[in-house]
Each structure stands twice: as C-alpha cells, then as structure tokens.
Amino acid sequence: MAVSYNKLWKRLIDEKMSAAELRKAADISPNTMTKFHKEELVSMDVLCRICSILHTDFGDIVEYIPEK
C-alpha cells in the first residue's frame, strides 16, 4: 500500500505552519514525522489529531496511491 502526504505539506504552506509547529500542536513524535517524510503509513489517531488542528478531512492531507 502506498500513500502520499503531499497534500499535507501543501496545506501546511497554505496555513503558514511549519512541520515542527504541527508536530508540537498535534503532539506527534519525531519518529512519526519521519514516517510522513518517508511516505510511510501512520496511525489513524495521528491523522485525526492533524485533521483536528488543521480543521480538515483525511482526504485533504493524505492520498492513497494504488500499486501497479
């Protein structure tokens, strides 16, 4: 399964928020932030906290990419 967090990074730019600010606001561990940068899976709990901080929905921060 492949995911892309490009929408999250674009959203942070629109919100004028750094990844470090998001990490602190959503209480995300540095290891989890590394998973985002490596396009690895993260827990639904983390995604829920991010959605709450950014007042958005899952589809606005993560995209499923089907494997070929």
C-alpha positions as CSV (number, residue, x, y, z in Angstrom):
1,M,0.0,0.0,0.0
2,A,1.4,3.4,-0.9
3,V,0.4,6.8,0.4
4,S,1.4,10.4,-0.3
5,Y,1.4,13.2,2.2
6,N,2.0,15.9,-0.5
7,K,-1.4,17.4,0.3
8,L,-0.4,17.7,4.0
9,W,2.8,19.7,3.0
10,K,0.8,21.9,0.7
11,R,-1.8,22.5,3.4
12,L,0.9,23.5,5.9
13,I,2.2,26.0,3.4
14,D,-1.3,27.5,3.0
15,E,-1.7,27.7,6.8
16,K,1.8,29.2,7.1
17,M,2.7,26.5,9.6
18,S,5.9,24.5,9.8
19,A,6.2,20.8,10.2
20,A,7.7,21.4,13.6
21,E,4.8,23.6,14.7
22,L,2.4,20.9,13.5
23,R,4.3,18.3,15.4
24,K,4.1,20.2,18.6
25,A,0.5,21.2,18.2
26,A,-0.7,17.7,17.4
27,D,1.7,16.0,19.9
28,I,3.4,13.9,17.2
29,S,6.6,12.1,17.9
30,P,9.7,12.9,15.8
31,N,9.7,9.3,14.6
32,T,6.2,9.7,13.3
33,M,7.2,12.9,11.5
34,T,10.0,10.9,9.8
35,K,7.3,8.4,8.6
36,F,5.5,11.3,7.0
37,H,8.6,12.4,5.2
38,K,9.3,8.8,4.0
39,E,5.7,8.4,2.9
40,E,5.1,5.5,5.3
41,L,1.9,4.6,7.0
42,V,1.0,6.4,10.2
43,S,-1.8,5.6,12.7
44,M,-5.4,6.9,12.3
45,D,-5.0,8.6,15.7
46,V,-2.2,10.8,14.4
47,L,-4.2,11.6,11.3
48,C,-7.2,12.5,13.4
49,R,-5.1,14.9,15.6
50,I,-3.7,16.6,12.4
51,C,-7.2,16.9,11.0
52,S,-8.4,18.5,14.2
53,I,-5.5,21.0,14.3
54,L,-5.9,21.9,10.6
55,H,-9.8,21.8,10.6
56,T,-9.8,19.5,7.7
57,D,-10.6,15.9,6.5
58,F,-8.4,12.9,5.8
59,G,-8.6,13.4,2.0
60,D,-7.2,16.9,2.3
61,I,-3.9,15.6,3.9
62,V,-3.3,12.1,2.6
63,E,-3.7,10.4,-0.7
64,Y,-3.9,6.6,-1.5
65,I,-1.7,5.6,-4.4
66,P,-2.6,2.2,-5.9
67,E,0.3,0.0,-6.6
68,K,0.7,-1.2,-10.2
